[in-house]
Each structure stands twice: as C-alpha cells, then as structure tokens.
Amino acid sequence: MRWLIDFLESSIGRKWLMALTGIGWVLYLVLHMVGNLQIFAGPDGINGWAANLRTMPGLLWTVRGLLVLGIVLHVFMAIRTTAKNRAARPTKYVKRRYLRTSPAARTMIYSGLIIFAFICYHLAQFTLHWTNPEYKHMHDVLGRHDVYSMVVMGFSNHGIAALYIIAVGLVCMHLFHGVPSFFQTLGLRHPKYTPLLNFLGIGLALVLFVGFSAVPVSVMAHWIKPLGGM
C-alpha cells in the first residue's frame, strides 16, 4: 500500500490521477448531456429517461458517489500540484512570458474551483432538492418524477440559467486544455497527432457547450414551455 501512496505523492502519480478522474467526468458529461436533451422529446421523453435510471438506484448512487469522489480527488490533486510547483519556485519571475500556453491552461486551477462550487449547487438544486424542496414532490400523470417541469421551473429563473451557462462555459474551457493533456499525461500523445488531439479538445468542448446550453436557452426563449403553457 505504501507504493501507492508514494506514487500518488509523485508528480507523475498526481497527474495520472487527475487524467483518469478527468476522463471519467468527460464520459459522464456526454451521457448527462444526452439525458438532458431528452427534454426536446417532451415531458414523456425526459421523465421516462429519469424513471429508467431510478429503476437502478444502487448503480445510480454508486456512480454518483464515484463521480463526487473523482471530482474531489481531481481538485485536491490540482491544488496540491499547484502548491508544490510554487514551492519549488519560491522566487517569482521578474517578467513572466507565456510560451504556447493558452488562457485556459493558465486558469485551470481557478476555473476548476468555480466548477466544483457550481457542481455542489447543481446537485443541491436538481438532485438532492436542498435549495428547492418543492421539486421533490413534482410528479407527472403517470406518477413519475416530473423532471420536465422541474427543469423548466428552474431555468425560468434567468439568473440561475445564466449561472448554468457560465459554468458550462468554464467546464468546456477546462476541457479545451484538459483533453489533449489527458493523452500527454498517459503517454499517448505524439507530435504527429497533436493537431488532431487539439481539434478533439475543441470539438468536444463546443459540442458539450451547445448541448448543455441548449436547454436553459430554450427555456428562456420559451421554445420549451411549462405544461399547459402557451
């Protein structure tokens, strides 16, 4: 067990853990986006999707627990890596020059902390119903949890909708730099494929941004309406 602790304390170990937890979250985001887009199929589409997930509560909460653990480890390792890097260079540069480093890369630690805070709020709102306990008692005509009405009601608050879109933008900016870094950390990056990996990072970030933002934008634009709404 000591070897594992020593490995995770090393620079390579921390980066490996960040890469693997990052990949896990990317896969979850893609599936989560697909689930969210079921709202465009109407109440039956997204309520049915959610009801199917609830038939596997053990698996569902295990995945949620692993995702929360993954994001906590990811943030912790990012903070630890940043602190160790700064400790190794106690004297600041007189003039800092960024070579081939994007703003996304330079602000990863800050955007990551904001994303973590938003995830906590998002879970409290739509999953745990701590901020909006009335959501817990919303059901459709078939007795299923009325996710459709919950989402429409939530994003009808333009402040919440705007916060959601901003957070999604930060997530995608994080992925823009993070996806190519995953491959580099795992030793799978080669100069020949660098443009392709960069394109993959940009493409995935754009797809996720459009996919996640489509729901709050559609609610605010009244393309998605409350049940019985005109």
CYANA upper distance limits for C-alpha pairs under 8 A (distance plus 0.5 A):
  1 MET  CA      5 ILE  CA      7.18
  2 ARG  CA      6 ASP  CA      6.66
  3 TRP  CA      7 PHE  CA      6.51
  4 LEU  CA      8 LEU  CA      6.67
  5 ILE  CA      9 GLU  CA      6.62
  6 ASP  CA     10 SER  CA      6.87
  7 PHE  CA     12 ILE  CA      8.00
  7 PHE  CA     13 GLY  CA      5.50
  7 PHE  CA     14 ARG  CA      8.36
  8 LEU  CA     12 ILE  CA      8.14
  8 LEU  CA     13 GLY  CA      4.77
  8 LEU  CA     14 ARG  CA      5.76
  8 LEU  CA     17 LEU  CA      8.07
  9 GLU  CA     13 GLY  CA      6.93
  9 GLU  CA     14 ARG  CA      7.05
 10 SER  CA     14 ARG  CA      6.76
 11 SER  CA     15 LYS  CA      6.80
 11 SER  CA     81 THR  CA      7.79
 12 ILE  CA     16 TRP  CA      6.57
 12 ILE  CA    185 THR  CA      8.39
 13 GLY  CA     17 LEU  CA      6.71
 14 ARG  CA     18 MET  CA      6.70
 14 ARG  CA     77 MET  CA      6.38
 14 ARG  CA     78 ALA  CA      8.47
 14 ARG  CA     81 THR  CA      7.76
 15 LYS  CA     19 ALA  CA      6.55
 15 LYS  CA     77 MET  CA      8.31
 15 LYS  CA    185 THR  CA      6.97
 16 TRP  CA     20 LEU  CA      6.65
 16 TRP  CA    185 THR  CA      6.85
 16 TRP  CA    186 LEU  CA      7.31
 17 LEU  CA     21 THR  CA      6.57
 17 LEU  CA     73 LEU  CA      8.33
 17 LEU  CA     74 HIS  CA      7.66
 17 LEU  CA     77 MET  CA      8.30
 18 MET  CA     22 GLY  CA      6.37
 18 MET  CA     73 LEU  CA      8.01
 18 MET  CA     74 HIS  CA      5.53
 18 MET  CA     77 MET  CA      7.23
 18 MET  CA     78 ALA  CA      7.88
 19 ALA  CA     23 ILE  CA      6.65
 19 ALA  CA    181 SER  CA      8.19
 19 ALA  CA    182 PHE  CA      5.53
 19 ALA  CA    185 THR  CA      7.37
 19 ALA  CA    186 LEU  CA      8.09
 20 LEU  CA     24 GLY  CA      6.82
 20 LEU  CA    182 PHE  CA      8.28
 21 THR  CA     25 TRP  CA      6.84
 21 THR  CA     70 GLY  CA      5.74
 21 THR  CA     71 ILE  CA      7.44
 21 THR  CA     73 LEU  CA      8.23
 21 THR  CA     74 HIS  CA      6.78
 22 GLY  CA     26 VAL  CA      6.74
 22 GLY  CA     70 GLY  CA      8.41
 22 GLY  CA     71 ILE  CA      8.45
 22 GLY  CA     74 HIS  CA      7.73
 22 GLY  CA    178 GLY  CA      8.32
 22 GLY  CA    182 PHE  CA      8.26
 23 ILE  CA     27 LEU  CA      6.85
 23 ILE  CA    182 PHE  CA      8.02
 24 GLY  CA     28 TYR  CA      6.84
 24 GLY  CA     67 LEU  CA      8.13
 24 GLY  CA     70 GLY  CA      8.36
 25 TRP  CA     29 LEU  CA      6.52
 25 TRP  CA     67 LEU  CA      7.43
 25 TRP  CA     70 GLY  CA      8.36
 25 TRP  CA     71 ILE  CA      8.37
 26 VAL  CA     30 VAL  CA      6.86
 27 LEU  CA     31 LEU  CA      7.00
 28 TYR  CA     32 HIS  CA      6.43
 29 LEU  CA     33 MET  CA      6.46
 29 LEU  CA    208 LEU  CA      8.23
 30 VAL  CA     34 VAL  CA      6.86
 30 VAL  CA    208 LEU  CA      7.69
 31 LEU  CA     35 GLY  CA      6.80
 32 HIS  CA     36 ASN  CA      6.68
 33 MET  CA     37 LEU  CA      6.70
 33 MET  CA    208 LEU  CA      7.60
 33 MET  CA    211 GLY  CA      6.69
 33 MET  CA    212 PHE  CA      6.43
 34 VAL  CA     38 GLN  CA      7.30
 35 GLY  CA     39 ILE  CA      8.47
 35 GLY  CA     46 ILE  CA      7.55
 35 GLY  CA     49 TRP  CA      7.38
 36 ASN  CA     46 ILE  CA      7.72
 36 ASN  CA    212 PHE  CA      7.83
 36 ASN  CA    215 VAL  CA      7.91
 37 LEU  CA     41 ALA  CA      8.34
 37 LEU  CA     46 ILE  CA      8.35
 37 LEU  CA    211 GLY  CA      7.70
 37 LEU  CA    212 PHE  CA      8.44
 37 LEU  CA    215 VAL  CA      7.71
 38 GLN  CA     42 GLY  CA      7.75
 38 GLN  CA     45 GLY  CA      5.85
 38 GLN  CA     46 ILE  CA      5.23
 38 GLN  CA     49 TRP  CA      7.91
 39 ILE  CA     43 PRO  CA      6.96
 39 ILE  CA     45 GLY  CA      6.68
 39 ILE  CA     46 ILE  CA      5.45
 39 ILE  CA    148 TYR  CA      6.96
 39 ILE  CA    215 VAL  CA      8.28
 40 PHE  CA     45 GLY  CA      8.13
 40 PHE  CA    224 ILE  CA      8.06
 41 ALA  CA     45 GLY  CA      5.44
 41 ALA  CA     46 ILE  CA      7.59
 42 GLY  CA     46 ILE  CA      7.28
 42 GLY  CA    148 TYR  CA      8.04
 43 PRO  CA     47 ASN  CA      6.25
 43 PRO  CA    146 ASP  CA      8.13
 43 PRO  CA    147 VAL  CA      8.20
 43 PRO  CA    148 TYR  CA      5.73
 43 PRO  CA    149 SER  CA      8.29
 44 ASP  CA     48 GLY  CA      6.04
 45 GLY  CA     49 TRP  CA      6.76
 46 ILE  CA     50 ALA  CA      6.68
 46 ILE  CA    147 VAL  CA      7.20
 46 ILE  CA    148 TYR  CA      6.85
 47 ASN  CA     51 ALA  CA      6.53
 47 ASN  CA    144 ARG  CA      7.15
 47 ASN  CA    145 HIS  CA      7.11
 47 ASN  CA    146 ASP  CA      6.46
 47 ASN  CA    147 VAL  CA      6.06
 47 ASN  CA    148 TYR  CA      6.93
 48 GLY  CA     52 ASN  CA      6.66
 48 GLY  CA    144 ARG  CA      8.29
 49 TRP  CA     53 LEU  CA      7.02
 50 ALA  CA     54 ARG  CA      6.85
 50 ALA  CA    145 HIS  CA      8.19
 50 ALA  CA    147 VAL  CA      7.82
 51 ALA  CA     55 THR  CA      7.13
 51 ALA  CA    144 ARG  CA      6.92
 51 ALA  CA    145 HIS  CA      7.70
 52 ASN  CA     56 MET  CA      8.08
 53 LEU  CA     57 PRO  CA      7.84
 53 LEU  CA     60 LEU  CA      7.40
 54 ARG  CA     60 LEU  CA      7.81
 56 MET  CA     60 LEU  CA      6.48
 57 PRO  CA     61 TRP  CA      6.50
 58 GLY  CA     62 THR  CA      6.59
 59 LEU  CA     63 VAL  CA      6.63
 60 LEU  CA     64 ARG  CA      6.76
 61 TRP  CA     65 GLY  CA      6.42
 62 THR  CA     66 LEU  CA      6.67
 63 VAL  CA     67 LEU  CA      6.59
 64 ARG  CA     68 VAL  CA      6.69
 65 GLY  CA     69 LEU  CA      6.62
 66 LEU  CA     70 GLY  CA      6.38
 67 LEU  CA     71 ILE  CA      6.68
 68 VAL  CA     72 VAL  CA      6.68
 69 LEU  CA     73 LEU  CA      6.63
 70 GLY  CA     74 HIS  CA      6.48
 71 ILE  CA     75 VAL  CA      6.57
 71 ILE  CA    116 PHE  CA      7.89
 72 VAL  CA     76 PHE  CA      6.50
 73 LEU  CA     77 MET  CA      6.44
 74 HIS  CA     78 ALA  CA      6.64
 75 VAL  CA     79 ILE  CA      6.68
 75 VAL  CA    109 ILE  CA      8.42
 75 VAL  CA    112 GLY  CA      7.31
 75 VAL  CA    113 LEU  CA      7.54
 75 VAL  CA    116 PHE  CA      8.29
 76 PHE  CA     80 ARG  CA      6.61
 77 MET  CA     81 THR  CA      6.41
 78 ALA  CA     82 THR  CA      6.64
 78 ALA  CA    109 ILE  CA      7.01
 79 ILE  CA     83 ALA  CA      6.60
 79 ILE  CA    109 ILE  CA      7.40
 80 ARG  CA     84 LYS  CA      6.61
 81 THR  CA     85 ASN  CA      6.59
 82 THR  CA     86 ARG  CA      6.74
 82 THR  CA    109 ILE  CA      8.30
 83 ALA  CA     87 ALA  CA      6.60
 84 LYS  CA     88 ALA  CA      6.62
 85 ASN  CA     89 ARG  CA      7.04
 86 ARG  CA     90 PRO  CA      6.64
101 THR  CA    105 ALA  CA      6.77
101 THR  CA    106 ARG  CA      7.49
102 SER  CA    106 ARG  CA      6.99
102 SER  CA    177 HIS  CA      8.40
103 PRO  CA    107 THR  CA      6.68
104 ALA  CA    108 MET  CA      6.53
104 ALA  CA    173 MET  CA      6.33
104 ALA  CA    174 HIS  CA      6.81
104 ALA  CA    176 PHE  CA      7.81
104 ALA  CA    177 HIS  CA      6.68
105 ALA  CA    174 HIS  CA      8.20
105 ALA  CA    177 HIS  CA      6.32
107 THR  CA    111 SER  CA      6.59
108 MET  CA    112 GLY  CA      6.31
108 MET  CA    174 HIS  CA      6.73
109 ILE  CA    113 LEU  CA      6.88
110 TYR  CA    114 ILE  CA      6.93
111 SER  CA    115 ILE  CA      6.57
111 SER  CA    170 LEU  CA      6.57
111 SER  CA    171 VAL  CA      8.15
111 SER  CA    174 HIS  CA      7.57
112 GLY  CA    116 PHE  CA      6.64
112 GLY  CA    171 VAL  CA      8.33
112 GLY  CA    174 HIS  CA      7.84
113 LEU  CA    117 ALA  CA      6.81
114 ILE  CA    118 PHE  CA      6.74
114 ILE  CA    167 ALA  CA      8.16
115 ILE  CA    119 ILE  CA      6.63
115 ILE  CA    167 ALA  CA      6.67
115 ILE  CA    170 LEU  CA      7.45
115 ILE  CA    171 VAL  CA      7.10
116 PHE  CA    120 CYS  CA      6.91
117 ALA  CA    121 TYR  CA      7.00
118 PHE  CA    122 HIS  CA      6.45
118 PHE  CA    167 ALA  CA      7.28
119 ILE  CA    123 LEU  CA      6.57
120 CYS  CA    124 ALA  CA      6.73
121 TYR  CA    125 GLN  CA      6.62
122 HIS  CA    126 PHE  CA      6.58
122 HIS  CA    127 THR  CA      8.02
123 LEU  CA    127 THR  CA      5.37
123 LEU  CA    128 LEU  CA      6.43
123 LEU  CA    129 HIS  CA      8.21
124 ALA  CA    128 LEU  CA      5.40
124 ALA  CA    129 HIS  CA      5.94
124 ALA  CA    130 TRP  CA      5.54
124 ALA  CA    131 THR  CA      6.44
125 GLN  CA    129 HIS  CA      5.36
125 GLN  CA    130 TRP  CA      6.52
125 GLN  CA    131 THR  CA      5.67
125 GLN  CA    132 ASN  CA      6.38
126 PHE  CA    132 ASN  CA      8.40
126 PHE  CA    135 TYR  CA      8.15
126 PHE  CA    150 MET  CA      8.28
126 PHE  CA    151 VAL  CA      8.47
129 HIS  CA    133 PRO  CA      5.31
129 HIS  CA    134 GLU  CA      8.05
129 HIS  CA    135 TYR  CA      6.81
129 HIS  CA    136 LYS  CA      6.78
133 PRO  CA    137 HIS  CA      8.27
134 GLU  CA    138 MET  CA      7.55
135 TYR  CA    150 MET  CA      6.50
136 LYS  CA    145 HIS  CA      8.21
137 HIS  CA    145 HIS  CA      8.21
138 MET  CA    145 HIS  CA      6.44
138 MET  CA    146 ASP  CA      5.83
138 MET  CA    147 VAL  CA      8.42
138 MET  CA    149 SER  CA      8.27
138 MET  CA    150 MET  CA      7.86
139 HIS  CA    143 GLY  CA      5.87
139 HIS  CA    144 ARG  CA      5.73
139 HIS  CA    145 HIS  CA      4.96
139 HIS  CA    146 ASP  CA      4.95
140 ASP  CA    144 ARG  CA      5.99
140 ASP  CA    145 HIS  CA      6.90
140 ASP  CA    146 ASP  CA      5.58
146 ASP  CA    150 MET  CA      6.81
147 VAL  CA    151 VAL  CA      6.55
148 TYR  CA    152 VAL  CA      6.76
149 SER  CA    153 MET  CA      6.41
149 SER  CA    226 PRO  CA      6.79
149 SER  CA    227 LEU  CA      7.56
150 MET  CA    154 GLY  CA      6.53
151 VAL  CA    155 PHE  CA      6.61
152 VAL  CA    156 SER  CA      6.45
152 VAL  CA    219 VAL  CA      6.62
152 VAL  CA    224 ILE  CA      7.91
152 VAL  CA    225 LYS  CA      7.54
152 VAL  CA    226 PRO  CA      6.75
153 MET  CA    157 ASN  CA      7.77
153 MET  CA    226 PRO  CA      8.11
154 GLY  CA    160 ILE  CA      7.66
154 GLY  CA    161 ALA  CA      8.19
155 PHE  CA    160 ILE  CA      6.66
155 PHE  CA    161 ALA  CA      5.40
155 PHE  CA    216 PRO  CA      6.02
155 PHE  CA    219 VAL  CA      6.81
155 PHE  CA    220 MET  CA      7.50
156 SER  CA    161 ALA  CA      7.80
156 SER  CA    219 VAL  CA      6.91
156 SER  CA    220 MET  CA      6.62
157 ASN  CA    161 ALA  CA      6.81
158 HIS  CA    162 ALA  CA      6.43
158 HIS  CA    220 MET  CA      7.44
159 GLY  CA    163 LEU  CA      6.65
160 ILE  CA    164 TYR  CA      6.62
161 ALA  CA    165 ILE  CA      6.81
161 ALA  CA    216 PRO  CA      6.01
161 ALA  CA    217 VAL  CA      8.16
161 ALA  CA    220 MET  CA      8.41
162 ALA  CA    166 ILE  CA      6.68
163 LEU  CA    167 ALA  CA      6.59
164 TYR  CA    168 VAL  CA      6.63
164 TYR  CA    213 SER  CA      8.39
164 TYR  CA    216 PRO  CA      8.36
165 ILE  CA    169 GLY  CA      6.64
165 ILE  CA    212 PHE  CA      8.28
165 ILE  CA    213 SER  CA      6.18
165 ILE  CA    216 PRO  CA      8.09
166 ILE  CA    170 LEU  CA      6.85
167 ALA  CA    171 VAL  CA      6.73
168 VAL  CA    172 CYS  CA      6.70
168 VAL  CA    209 PHE  CA      6.64
168 VAL  CA    212 PHE  CA      7.54
168 VAL  CA    213 SER  CA      7.80
169 GLY  CA    173 MET  CA      6.62
169 GLY  CA    209 PHE  CA      6.77
170 LEU  CA    174 HIS  CA      6.56
171 VAL  CA    175 LEU  CA      6.77
172 CYS  CA    176 PHE  CA      6.53
172 CYS  CA    204 LEU  CA      8.49
172 CYS  CA    205 ALA  CA      5.05
172 CYS  CA    206 LEU  CA      7.63
172 CYS  CA    208 LEU  CA      7.47
172 CYS  CA    209 PHE  CA      6.80
173 MET  CA    177 HIS  CA      7.39
173 MET  CA    205 ALA  CA      7.44
174 HIS  CA    178 GLY  CA      6.32
175 LEU  CA    179 VAL  CA      5.93
175 LEU  CA    201 GLY  CA      6.85
175 LEU  CA    202 ILE  CA      8.48
175 LEU  CA    204 LEU  CA      8.25
175 LEU  CA    205 ALA  CA      6.51
176 PHE  CA    180 PRO  CA      8.14
176 PHE  CA    198 ASN  CA      8.25
176 PHE  CA    201 GLY  CA      5.21
176 PHE  CA    202 ILE  CA      5.81
176 PHE  CA    204 LEU  CA      8.27
176 PHE  CA    205 ALA  CA      6.33
177 HIS  CA    181 SER  CA      6.98
177 HIS  CA    201 GLY  CA      7.36
178 GLY  CA    182 PHE  CA      6.64
178 GLY  CA    201 GLY  CA      8.03
179 VAL  CA    183 PHE  CA      7.53
179 VAL  CA    197 LEU  CA      8.16
179 VAL  CA    198 ASN  CA      8.46
179 VAL  CA    200 LEU  CA      8.10
179 VAL  CA    201 GLY  CA      5.74
180 PRO  CA    184 GLN  CA      7.01
180 PRO  CA    189 ARG  CA      8.34
180 PRO  CA    194 THR  CA      8.42
180 PRO  CA    197 LEU  CA      5.98
180 PRO  CA    198 ASN  CA      6.42
180 PRO  CA    200 LEU  CA      8.27
180 PRO  CA    201 GLY  CA      6.69
181 SER  CA    185 THR  CA      6.49
182 PHE  CA    186 LEU  CA      6.74
183 PHE  CA    187 GLY  CA      6.63
183 PHE  CA    188 LEU  CA      5.36
183 PHE  CA    189 ARG  CA      5.72
184 GLN  CA    188 LEU  CA      6.25
184 GLN  CA    189 ARG  CA      5.27
189 ARG  CA    193 TYR  CA      7.39
189 ARG  CA    194 THR  CA      7.30
190 HIS  CA    194 THR  CA      6.69
193 TYR  CA    197 LEU  CA      6.74
194 THR  CA    198 ASN  CA      6.61
195 PRO  CA    199 PHE  CA      6.59
196 LEU  CA    200 LEU  CA      6.61
197 LEU  CA    201 GLY  CA      6.77
198 ASN  CA    202 ILE  CA      6.81
199 PHE  CA    203 GLY  CA      6.36
200 LEU  CA    204 LEU  CA      6.43
201 GLY  CA    205 ALA  CA      6.60
202 ILE  CA    206 LEU  CA      6.68
203 GLY  CA    207 VAL  CA      6.65
204 LEU  CA    208 LEU  CA      6.63
205 ALA  CA    209 PHE  CA      6.56
206 LEU  CA    210 VAL  CA      6.60
207 VAL  CA    211 GLY  CA      6.43
208 LEU  CA    212 PHE  CA      6.39
209 PHE  CA    213 SER  CA      6.31
210 VAL  CA    214 ALA  CA      6.31
211 GLY  CA    215 VAL  CA      8.10
212 PHE  CA    216 PRO  CA      8.41
213 SER  CA    217 VAL  CA      6.58
214 ALA  CA    218 SER  CA      6.37
215 VAL  CA    219 VAL  CA      6.76
216 PRO  CA    220 MET  CA      6.65
217 VAL  CA    221 ALA  CA      6.55
218 SER  CA    222 HIS  CA      6.48
218 SER  CA    223 TRP  CA      5.46
218 SER  CA    224 ILE  CA      6.01
219 VAL  CA    223 TRP  CA      6.52
219 VAL  CA    224 ILE  CA      5.40
219 VAL  CA    225 LYS  CA      7.05
225 LYS  CA    229 GLY  CA      6.26
225 LYS  CA    230 MET  CA      7.75
